[in-house]
Amino acid sequence: MFNKFDKDGSGAISYEEFRQMIDETGLGNEFTDDQVTDLIEKADKNNDGTIDFDEFVAARQEQEDLLADLVRQINEVFAADSSAKDAAQQDVEGASAEVQQARATRASVEAMSSALNESSPSLEAESDEMPPAMTTL
């Protein structure tokens, strides 16, 4: 790949060669001249204004390391998101079970209330038959 950039075979990639390669890839409009200069300066460790083979390899390795780090970070976000999703799902399932329990309790209370309402006239009749001392308790 280095040789594709080093058009004149000098063993180093000049600004012009770098810019030409960017233009040939169709990314020319994506990078301003200042951005191209910044890219070269970042890779040009010996500050001679060009990128030699070792600098090119180091820059590519740095790019791959950054990409691998980015992928790792994305995976961590998805893993954390998945954990949060699992926890939320457990919360929903727990809440759903509590709702079902509350509904069952409500149905039981309503059934007992209905049964008490049906039997309350007989309780009033029984209280009429009780001695007066018992009704004041």
Secondary structure by P-SEA (a helix, b strand, c coil): ccccccccccccccaaaaaaaaaaacccccccaaaaaaaaaaacccccccccaaaaaaaaaaaaaaaaaaaaaaaaaaaaaaaaaaaaaaaaaaaaaaaaaaaaaaaaaaaaaaaaaaaaaaaaaaaaacccccccc
